[in-house]
Amino acid sequence: MSARKKEIIPADILPPAEYAKRRPAMRAEIVAKKKNRRLEVGPVATFYFECYETMLQQVQEMLHIEKGGEAQIADELSAYNPLIPKGQELVATVMFEIDDPVRRGRLLARLGGIENTMFVKVGEDKVKGIAEQDQDRTSAEGKASSVQFVHFSFTRAQIDAFRKPGTTVIVGMDHENYAHMAVMPDAVRQELAKDFD
């Protein structure tokens, strides 16, 4: 098993014209890949577990949409490279998805600090999530962002347990206003196990 790439470099990025031509096929591939990299937790939160391929697609899309050329590449790489797992972690984009803006605002106003309550439980071991430090994920007024970026760092023993068929893996949050958990399906566990060295 070859190790997954852990960083996007400029040479990995397709030229704009080539990406535009290959975009429909590449988007279809990434949709298929993401199928076993997502997990709904509770009624409105979804964990999207990132990897090199999902972040490369995101960079390509940002360049395609914003058309910033070479000058934009460095900014995109500095934004998205930190979200690629580095071999002993899982990294998730956690989204609180509520269509109604009034309802969304009300809920997020009650979820301040939720980024500090996320976890992945492997057997009896609880791996606490660590939020990206690029900006505050809860406002001074106590309102949570609808998008959170969280790293889960594993020990070697926890990685070995995660990889073992039949291991129960639970993903959750224990915030006082959003305490929900979900059992990770085995197909998702198998896919995410590839993120580890």
C-alpha positions as a printed Julia matrix, in Angstrom:
197×3 Matrix{Float64}:
   0.0    0.0     0.0
   1.56   3.28   -1.08
   1.35   6.22    1.28
  -1.13   8.95    0.45
   0.22  12.32   -0.6
   0.23  14.84    2.24
   0.78  18.1     0.4
  -0.3   19.73   -2.85
   2.51  21.37   -4.78
   2.09  23.74   -7.77
   3.13  20.96  -10.18
   0.05  18.94   -9.09
  -2.32  21.61  -10.37
  -3.67  21.29  -13.9
  -3.48  24.32  -16.2
  -6.85  26.13  -16.37
  -7.75  25.01  -19.91
  -6.94  21.37  -19.17
  -8.9   21.43  -15.91
 -11.92  22.99  -17.66
 -11.85  20.14  -20.2
 -11.5   17.39  -17.58
 -13.69  19.04  -14.92
 -16.91  17.0   -15.35
 -15.06  13.66  -15.15
 -12.9   14.82  -12.21
 -15.93  16.09  -10.31
 -17.7   12.75  -10.82
 -14.61  10.91   -9.49
 -14.42  13.08   -6.39
 -18.16  12.66   -5.67
 -17.63   8.88   -5.73
 -14.57   9.19   -3.46
 -16.39  11.43   -0.96
 -19.25   8.93   -0.61
 -17.28   6.95    1.99
 -15.63  10.01    3.54
 -18.74  11.61    5.09
 -20.76  10.92    8.19
 -23.92  12.64    9.43
 -23.88  13.28   13.18
 -27.19  14.36   14.61
 -29.87  16.18   12.61
 -27.8   18.99   11.03
 -24.05  18.24   11.26
 -21.99  16.37    8.69
 -18.34  15.41    9.02
 -16.54  15.48    5.66
 -13.18  13.75    6.13
 -10.6   15.38    3.89
  -7.62  13.93    2.0
  -5.15  14.95   -0.69
  -7.66  14.29   -3.48
 -10.53  16.25   -1.93
  -8.28  19.23   -1.24
  -6.69  19.14   -4.71
 -10.18  19.24   -6.21
 -11.06  22.18   -3.94
  -7.94  24.09   -5.04
  -8.68  23.36   -8.72
 -12.27  24.56   -8.26
 -11.22  27.79   -6.52
  -8.75  28.55   -9.32
 -11.39  27.71  -11.95
 -14.06  29.93  -10.36
 -11.93  32.88   -9.26
  -9.48  32.82  -12.22
  -6.67  34.35  -10.14
  -3.94  32.52  -12.07
  -0.47  31.96  -10.67
  -0.9   34.71   -8.07
  -3.81  32.82   -6.47
  -2.07  29.43   -6.2
   0.05  30.22   -3.12
  -3.0   31.46   -1.2
  -5.02  28.36   -2.05
  -2.19  26.03   -1.07
  -1.7   27.78    2.27
  -5.46  27.54    2.92
  -5.98  23.9     1.92
  -2.7   22.05    2.55
  -3.23  22.13    6.35
  -6.44  20.14    5.85
  -4.66  17.15    4.28
  -3.99  14.39    6.87
  -0.28  14.07    7.67
  -0.2   10.33    8.42
  -1.29  10.06   12.06
  -4.5   12.03   11.92
  -7.91  12.4    10.37
  -9.03  15.88    9.33
 -12.68  16.83    8.96
 -14.61  19.76    7.63
 -17.7   19.8     9.85
 -20.71  21.61    8.43
 -23.91  22.59   10.17
 -26.32  22.48    7.26
 -29.63  24.28    7.81
 -31.37  25.9     4.83
 -33.52  28.3     6.84
 -31.28  31.29    7.75
 -33.34  32.23   10.82
 -33.26  28.7    12.24
 -29.54  28.38   11.36
 -28.73  31.65   13.16
 -30.67  30.58   16.25
 -28.94  27.22   16.47
 -25.42  28.54   15.85
 -25.96  31.2    18.54
 -26.35  28.32   21.03
 -23.34  26.3    19.82
 -20.4   28.48   20.87
 -17.33  26.34   21.57
 -18.68  23.29   19.77
 -15.37  22.99   17.92
 -13.81  21.93   21.25
 -16.29  19.1    21.87
 -15.77  16.92   18.77
 -14.3   13.45   19.08
 -13.63  10.12   17.4
 -13.95   7.11   19.69
 -12.01   3.99   18.66
 -13.02   1.09   20.87
 -12.65   2.56   24.36
 -10.19   5.34   23.36
 -11.55   8.84   22.78
  -9.55  11.02   20.35
 -10.4   14.66   21.03
 -10.61  16.99   18.05
  -8.44  20.09   17.78
  -9.89  22.99   15.77
  -7.84  24.74   13.09
  -6.24  27.81   14.62
  -6.35  29.99   11.48
  -9.27  31.99   12.91
 -11.78  31.95   15.75
 -14.51  29.38   15.13
 -16.75  30.92   17.79
 -17.43  34.66   17.75
 -17.0   36.93   20.77
 -20.81  36.8    21.12
 -20.67  33.0    21.44
 -21.98  32.16   17.97
 -20.38  29.13   16.3
 -19.32  29.17   12.66
 -21.41  26.91   10.41
 -18.15  25.44    9.08
 -15.49  23.99   11.37
 -12.12  22.42   10.51
 -10.99  19.8    13.02
  -7.92  17.55   13.37
  -7.98  14.22   15.22
  -4.46  13.03   16.15
  -4.08   9.3    16.79
  -1.45   7.23   18.6
   0.01   4.21   16.83
  -2.11   1.87   19.01
  -5.26   3.83   18.13
  -4.4    3.64   14.41
  -3.87  -0.13   14.68
  -7.25  -0.47   16.41
  -8.95   1.79   13.82
  -7.65  -0.42   10.99
  -8.84  -3.64   12.6
 -12.01  -5.05   10.96
 -14.93  -5.05   13.37
 -13.65  -2.18   15.51
 -16.48   0.12   16.57
 -15.68   3.72   15.67
 -17.99   6.49   16.9
 -17.87  10.13   15.81
 -19.58  12.73   17.94
 -19.9   15.99   19.8
 -20.69  16.4    23.47
 -21.73  20.06   23.48
 -24.52  20.82   25.98
 -26.8   22.01   23.14
 -25.73  19.46   20.52
 -24.77  16.11   22.01
 -24.96  13.61   19.17
 -22.98  10.58   18.04
 -22.93   8.29   15.01
 -21.39   4.89   14.47
 -19.01   4.96   11.52
 -20.03   2.45    8.83
 -17.35  -0.1     8.02
 -16.96   1.18    4.44
 -16.15   4.63    5.82
 -13.74   3.17    8.4
 -11.92   1.26    5.64
 -11.61   4.34    3.44
 -10.39   6.59    6.27
  -7.88   3.98    7.42
  -5.96   4.75    4.21
  -5.22   8.24    5.6
  -2.81   6.75    8.14
   0.84   5.87    7.44
